[in-house]
Amino acid sequence: MSDTATGAVVTGFGAVTPLGTGADALHERAVAGESALHDGLGSCHGFRAVDHLSRHLVRRTDRFTQFTLVAADEALTRAGWTPGDLPYDAARVACVIGCGLGGTASFEAQGTVIAEQGAEYVSALMVPQMMANAAASHLSMRYGFKGESLCVASACSSGAQAIGTGLRLLAAGAADAVVVGGAEASTSELVSAAFRNAGALSPTGRCLPFDTDRDGFVIGEGAGVLVLETADGAARRGAEALGAVRGYGATSDAHHLTAPDPGGGPAAEAVTQALRQAGTAPGELDYLNAHGTGTLLNDRLECDALRLALGGDALARIPMSSSKGALGHLFGAAGAVEAIATLQALRHGVAPPTAGLRRPDERLGELDLIRTARELPGGDRPRAALSTSFGFGGHNAALVLSTPDRGKATA
């Protein structure tokens, strides 16, 4: 497994999550077993957009875009990029940000305005604020990216598929670097009511992936952004590779709008594709960051699909956890934030537990579920991990990530 297996290295990443602003807060608090879930939500309570962005920009953006810009600022600073001084031709830098629902807060606020005050009072900024591609657009304007810019909207796999799309743009030679990620800010009562009435939301306000007592997911919010470059491009500019995206696989269930394929075949195929592209065998995986929503159906079918793709013996030996016990379900941001959590675990050699997991469900089969922070093995080869994402609409996505070296953590 070489650093150039896919031609993509990660030179920067940043995050805004319920655990705090910054990718280091995400890792440190998750490893400590902390949960940011309160009153049935995973909200970014400590985040104030005006602490990071101009008031002019804050007034013109929805919360999901604000998350994206702050996460991107961290990612690009890590990568050594600055506005107006890009390390590549601006026309060769692409931007792909996934989002499942878009600016629901802006839409709901203006719905109240038209109902209470009349159509003439509706803000002309509503559509630019709520459109799901707004985060990618604002990010490209902020940094002057003039390559392809788009939004991947595939529900809860959006963030992972945005990373995969960026990987493919690099592989096709359509860009020299791609800023990728996912964002979501849909913790409103309206969205909660819809999921509650669908029977997906936890009635107890807890998110307990893989636990016997799990009863649904909790809505979270946040964003994760990564900078992907070719290995050669990063080396030419002297950039340090913080990790690598080695493989990506994606399939569709073609079964049901909200229920996963009961056989798990398409989800398993996405994992198989990612491993094949990465040149990674199941036994080489040091960690598995599962989609793990905490619903009875998803956890069971995901475990079935993983067992089908990896083999029962291999799955039983791979340390596995879900970030959603600490963060809630970040929808379109989940895949990107969880990819960053996975990279951080590999870099620092410590994998986080599933927050709140107390009684692993034996009906899920033999699994190595992490209940307290777990040290990951070192060695001559890079550490490697699998991150999975599944979304309404039958979207399945899998990423194989790794350290670029022997696993040393770098600032």
JOMOFEN-V974152 format. One record per run of one state. SS is the DSSP state (A for helix, B for strand, O for the rest). FROM is the first residue (numbers start at 0). TO is the last residue. Records with the same first field share a line. If there is no record, write none. Layout:
SS: FROM-TO  FROM-TO
This chain:
O: 0-7  17-18  21-21  31-36  38-39  42-47  51-53  59-61  79-80  82-83  85-88  98-102  116-117  121-124  130-132  143-147  152-153  171-175  184-187  197-199  201-209  211-215  217-217  220-220  229-229  236-241  252-263  278-280  284-285  290-294  310-310  317-317  322-322  327-327  329-329  348-348  351-358  360-360  364-366  369-372  375-382  391-393  402-410
B: 8-16  19-20  37-37  40-41  81-81  84-84  92-97  148-151  176-183  200-200  210-210  216-216  218-219  221-228  242-251  286-289  318-321  328-328  349-350  359-359  367-368  373-374  383-390  394-401
A: 22-30  48-50  54-58  62-78  89-91  103-115  118-120  125-129  133-142  154-170  188-196  230-235  264-277  281-283  295-309  311-316  323-326  330-347  361-363
